[in-house]
Amino acid sequence: MTTNVTHLWRLLKWGRTLARHGALRGIEKDPLTPAPVRRLARLARFGARIPKQPQYAEAFQAIGPAAIKLGQTLATRPDLVGLEAAENLLSLQDALPPVPFPLIREQIEQSFGQPVERLYASFEELPVGAASIAQVHRATTPDGRKVAVKVLRPGIAQQFSRDIETYEWAAAHLELLGGEVSRLRPRQVIANLKRWTMRELDLRREAASASELAEAMVAEPGYIVPAIDWDRTAGRVLTLQWVDGIKISDREALVAAGHDVKAISSRLVNAFLRQAISEGFFHADMHQGNLFVTPEGHIAAIDFGIMGRIDRRARVWLAEILYGLLTGNYRRVAEIHFEAQYVPAHHDVEEFATALRAVGEPMRGKPVKDLSVGQMLDGLFAITRDFDMQTQPHLLLLQKTMVMVEGVANSLDPDINMWETAGPFVREWIRSELGPEAALADSLIENWRTFRRLPALIRRIEARYPEAGGAPPPLPLPDIQIIRVGSGWRYALTAGMALMAGAAGMWLAML
């Protein structure tokens, strides 16, 4: 187990890096920052040359791979790090210098127990992309298929485990401070980060996620998930279909190629809604670097290391919240928050509905370019504080992905209205899933499942209460009051007291 001294030394080094990039200034100035944390921030920047403009993304990039993932997570938490830091962290690029090819070759050959030349007819040594966890090479299989080969960086699992252990240690000490920090639940934030990254470090899990998403999105035209080459996929190596296309971030190239960028923008929003609301399983890393547009105009997604899941109950709540905001039914939105126990029951539903109206009304009917994201977030965070709403870790991935999708859609079509684009899909889903027909179908299914469980229930009851056998029923016994004492000397003491009481009774009888 890592010692406290080691954790403190790592935090001091990281804090010093953050300080040199001016990334601790917001923590120092925030009145909600606990005094001990503010003092540590001042200590970390002592003697450092601080830039005028904080460089949050560069700071996390300088610390290392685990910090890059942490920074991407914090980019979705302006309530935790501040609006300025969150906006800057959105630009954090998950890119590092590539690993030399001999080490990559070793990873592949150890995974499959055979030379690279036997697995692939050709293999480009120079990667097409190198991120914090893995890098990707272009290759061709012996049967002539073009594929992308993703290979983990050597030693990356051990490095992540070490750094995340210190994040957990720091988060636990932060929560002990109570107050606003405790409400934001930093330990849960790190727990989710750990779960996400540990999944990314097993490329078989990523392959399975891609395969599952491909099945779920069959009904969504114009959205492609590359096929997995399972024969050339292992824990440290993933081989999948190569996708030719234009990066979705290159709007000028898309227009030059004759693509309808407005249609692509709407298709992306609806593809995300189908994943999140209809399927409850969504690609949670839909940033511009992971999305391409094929020559046919289809959206192709890559990098399925981070996936999100939402159970049906939460999806119903989410759809109703979106529909309530679309229609201005803030009372229903407030009720859902109370039903989901996101807001403690001692608060007033009507007051919460009014607070939601204050945030929602300025946004309705406006394109994304005319919305003040800062004002909206400030309003939402004020509501969470005023109504004692704790952070919901299971919704963090969804929040992160919604921010990404909105950003990509806006870059393609600045005039897009997210509410109007999402409206038809949400209305249809609510009608089909929550309407009278759906309620009747759910009732029939539930009743049939209950009926099927009856035989097993009867068998368990018979096992607990078997039929009387051939022996006669036992004779009735009188109730005896039991003296319950401990073991050892207590039993001896009780026996001694009983003996003395018996002797005294005999002596009185002789008198």
N, C-alpha and C positions, 0 to 999 in steps of 0.2 A: 504494500500500500504506500502511495506517495506521501511523504511527510509534509507537515504544514509549512516548514521552511522552504521546501521545493516549490510548493504552490505560491507562496509569497514571492519567491525569487522570479518565477515566471510572470506573475502579475506585475511585478515591478518593471521587468524588461518590456512587457507589452504596453504598460502604462506610459513608459518613457517614449516609446515609439508613437503612441497616440498623442502625447503632449507635444512632440516635435512637429507634428502635423496640425497642431491646433485643435485636435479632436476632443479635448477635455474642457474647452472653454464653456460649452453649453451646460455641461454638468455642474461646473462651478457657479454659473449664474442662475441656474434654475432654483427658485425658492423652495421647491418641493424635494430637492436633493437632501438626503440625510446629512447631518453635520460630519459624521465620520467619513463618509464618501467624499464630501467636499474637501476635507483636510487631506485625504489621500491624493486627490487630483492636484491640489496645490503642491504637495510634496513631489509628485511625479514630474511636474513641469518646472521644478526649481532649477534655475540656471540654463534652461533650454531656450533656444531661439524660436519664438512662436511666429508663424506666418499670420498676416492680417486676415486672410480668408481661410477658414478651416478646410482641411483636405481629408475628409472622412474616408472616402473610398481608397485613396492612396495609402492611408494609414493601415487599413485592414489588409490591403494588398501586400504591404511591406512585412506584416507580421507572419503571414504564411497561409497555407491551404485551409486549415480549419477556421482561421479568422475570416477568410473570404466567405465561407459558408455562413458563418455567424453574422457577418455584415449583410449578406443577402437576406437573412432572416430578420435582422433589425430594420431593414429598409421598409418592412411592412408594419413596423411598430413605432410610428411617430409619438404615440402616447408614452413610449418608454425612452426614446432617445431624442425626441424633439423633431419638429417638422423640418427644420433646415438640414439636420443630419440625415433624416430618412430620405429626403429628396436627393441629396448628394450620393447616398449609398445605392440608390437605384442605378447609378452609372457604374457601379462596381463591376468590372470585367473579370470573369472567371477564366483568366488566361495566364499561363506561366511559361517559361522557357521549356522546350521539349526535352524529354529524357533521351540520352544517346541510344541509337538503335540496338547495339549489342545487348543492353539491358532489357529492351523490349523483346528482342528475339528470345532471350533467356526466359522471360515470363511466359511467352507462348509455348515454348518447347517443354517447359516444366509442367504446364497445364495439360498438354496432350500427349506427352511422352514420345514425340516424333518431330523431325525437322520441319521448319517453316516451309521448305520447298515441297514437302510432301502434302502439306495442308492447302497450299495456295500455289497456283501456277505462276503468279507474279505478286510481288509485295513491294510497295513503294516505301523506302526507308524514311523519307522525309514526311512527317505527319501533316495532315491537312488542318489539324487543330490540336492544341495542347491546353488542357484545363488543370484545375487544382487536383483532381482525383485521377484522371485518365487522359490519354491522348488517342487520336483517331488516325488510322492509316488507310489509304486506298489499296485494294487488292483485287485479284481475280481468282476465282475458284477453278479447279481442274476441269470442270464442265463448262467454263466460259462465262459464268455469272459475275457481274461487277458487284463488289461488296465493300462495306465499310467495316473495319476491324478496330474495335475499341479495347484498349489494354490499360490496366491499372498501373499507376506509377509504383515502382518497387518501394516497399516500406511504408506506403501511405496509410495502411490500416493502423500500424503501430503509432504513427505520428498523430493521427486523429484521436485515437484512444487516449493518448497522453494529454493532449490539449483539452479535450472535452472533459476529462477528469478534473482539470483545474477550473474549467468553466462551472462545473457542478459545485465544486468547493466554494467558489466565489458567490454563486447564486444562493447557496444555502446560508452564507453569512449575511448576504443582503436581506434575505427574508426575515432574519432575526431582528432586523432594525424596525420592523413593523410599519404601520402607517401606509402611505401611498405606495412605497416599494412593495410591501406585502400584497396589496391589492392587485398589483400588476403581475404577480406570480412569476418571478424570474426563474424559479426552479422548473416550472412547467415549460417555460420557453426553451430552456436548455435540454430538458428531457425530450421535447419534440425534435429539436435540432439533432440530438444524438440518434433518435430513432430514424430520422430521415437519412442522415449520413451513413449509418450502419447499413441501411438498405442499399445505398449507392455503392458501397464497397463490395457488394456481392452482385456481379454482373449477371448471374443466372436469375436473380430476382428482377433485374431490369428487363431481361428478355421475357420473363413471364408476364410482367406488367404490360409490355408492348403487345404481346400476343392477346392478352385479355382486352386491352383497349381496342385492338383491331376488330375483335368480335363484337364489342359493344357498339362500334361506330359504323357497322355495315349499313345501317339504315340512314346514315348521314351522307348524302352525296357531296363529292368534292373535298373529302377529308381523308388523307392517306396516312397509314401507319406502315412503315417498312416491314417486310417479312423477315423472320428470324431464321438464321442458318443454325439449327440446333446441333448439328454434327461438329461445328466449329465454335461452340460456345461453352464456356466453363466459368468458374468463379472469378477468374481474373481476366478473361477474354470474352468479348461479345462480337459476333459476326452477324451482320444484318444487311439487307438489300441496300444497294447504293441508290441515292436519290439525286437526280439531276434537276436543278431548278434555280430560280433567282431568290436570294434572301429577301424575306418579306420586308425588311428594313430599307431596301433599296427601291424607293418609290419611283424614282426617275427611270430606272431600268425596267420596272414593271409596266410603266406607262409606255415606254419605247417599244416594249414587246407586244403591245396591244391589249394588255390585261385591263379589266374593269376594276380599278382599285376600290371603288365604293362597294361593289358586289363582294369583293374579297373581304373587305372590312366587316360587312354584315354576316358573311358566312363564318368568319372566325368567332364572332360573338355568339352566334347560334350553335356552333360546334361546342363551344365551352359550356353553354347552358344545357345542351343535351347531355354532356358528360356529367356535369355537376348535379343537375336536378333530375334528369330522367334516369341516368345510370348510377349515380352516386359514386362514380369512380372517374377521376379526372387527372389529366396531365397537369401537374402542378409546377411546371417550369417552362411556361409558354412565353418566354421572352423572345426578342427578335432574332437572336442567334440560333434558336431551335426551330424556326419556322421557315419554310421555303414555299415558293409557288412554282409548280411544274409547268411545262410548256402548254399543257391542256387547261391551265387555270385552276388546278386543284391545290389545296393547301396540304403540304406534307410536313409532319412533325417528326422530330428526332429527340434523342436524349430522354429516356423514360426512367431515369434514376429516382426522381422524386414524383410520387403519385399520391393523390389524396382520396380518401373515402369518406362518405357521409351516409349515415343510416337513413332509412326511409322517414322516420319521424322528424329528423333534423331537416331533410329535404322538403318535407311538407311545410315546416315552419319557414324555411328559406323562401319557398315559392310564395307563400302567403304574405311574407314581409315585402317581397318585391312587388307583388300585386297591390298590396296596400299602399305602397309608396307611389306606384303608377297611377292609382285612382284617387290618391289623396285621402284614403281611409286610415288616418293616423290612429284612431281609436282601436281598430283591429290590429294594427301593427303593435301597439302598446300591449294589448291583451296577449298576443303571441309571446312577447318578451316575458310576461308574467307566467304564462303557461309553461314556457321552457325553463323557468326559474333563472333566467338571466338577470332579472331584477328582483331583489329581495321583496318578500310579500308585505313588509311593513310600509312600503311606499304606495302612493296613490296612482291608480291607472290613469285617471283623467289628467293629473299633472304631468305624467310621463308622455301622454299623447300630445299635450300642448308643447312640451319640449321638443318632441319629434317634428311637430309642425313647423317650429321655428327654424329647424335645420332643413327640412324637406321642401317647403314651399319655394324658397329662392332657387331651387335646382330644377323644378319641374318645367318641362317644355323648352329647355335651353340646350343648344349643342354643347359638346364637351369643351370646345374652345372658349365659350363664354362663362364657364363655371369657374369659381374661385375655389380650387381644391383646398387651399389653406384655410379659408373661412369655413368650408364644410367640415374639415377635420377638426378644427378648433371647436366648432359647435358640438360635434359628436363626442370629443374627448371630455368636454365640459359636462355633457349628459352622463357619461359613464362615471365621472367623479361624483356628481351631484346625487346620483341614484345608486351609488355603492355597487356598480356593476363590476364584477371580477372579469379578468381576461378569460376567454374561452379558448383553451389551447387547440381543441379539435377543429376550430374554425380558422386558425391562423393560416393554414395552407390555402384555404379557400379565399381568404382576404388577400393574401399575396398574389394568387393567380388572377383574381379579379382586377387588381391594380395593373398587372402585366398586360392582360387582355385589353383593358381600356386604353393603355398607353400605345399598344401596337395598332389597335383599331383607329385611334385618333391620328396616328402618324400617317395612315393610309387615307383617311377621310376626316379632315378637321371639322367638317360640318355634321358628323354623325351625332345623333341623339341616342344615347345608350338606352334611355327609357323606352323610346318608340321602337328601337330595334329589338329590345328584349320583350316588349309587350305582347305581341302575337304568340310567341312561344310559351310564355308564362301563362297566358290566358288559356291556351289550348291544353297545357299540361294540367292546370287546375281543374278544367272542365272534365278531362278524361280520368284524372286520378282522384278528384275529390267530389265529383258530381254524384247525382242520385244513382246512376248506373254503376259507377265505381263502388259506391257504398254498398249497394246490393250484392255486387260480385264479391267484395271483401267479406261481407257477412256470410255468404254461402260457403266460401272457401274456409273461413274460420270454423263454421259449424261442422263442416265435413271433417276437418282435421280433429276437432273435438270428438266427433263420433268415432273416428278411427282409433282414438286413444282409449275408448271405453273398455274394450276387452283386456288390455294391459292393466288398466286401473282395477278391474274386477279381480284379476289374478293377484295383484298386490294386496288387495283387501283380504282375499282368501288366505294368502300366505301369512298375513298378520293375525287373522282370526279364523283358524282352521276349525273344521267340524269336530264335535265331541267324539272321542274314541270309545273303546270298549270298557275302559276302567270306569268305576263309579265316580261321581263327582266328589271332590274333597269335602270333609266335614267343615262346618263353619268354625272359625277360630275367634276367640275374644280379642278385642283390641288391647294391646299392651303399650303403655307409655314407655318409650325408650329414652334412657338418659344418654345423650350424645356428648361424649367427651373426646379429647385428643388421645394420642397414643402414648405408649411408654409409661412414664412416671404418673401420668394422670389416671391410667387404669389402676395402678397400684394404690394411688391415693383414694380412688373411689372404692376399691375393695376393702382397704383399711377402715374407711368410714362406715361401710356396711357392716364389717365385723364388730366394730365398736358399738354400733347401734343395736346389733343382735345381742351382744353381751349385756348391754344395759337393760334390754328388754327382759332377758332371763333373770337378771338380778332383781328387777322390780317384781317379777312374778314370784320370786322366792320370799319376798318380804311379807 
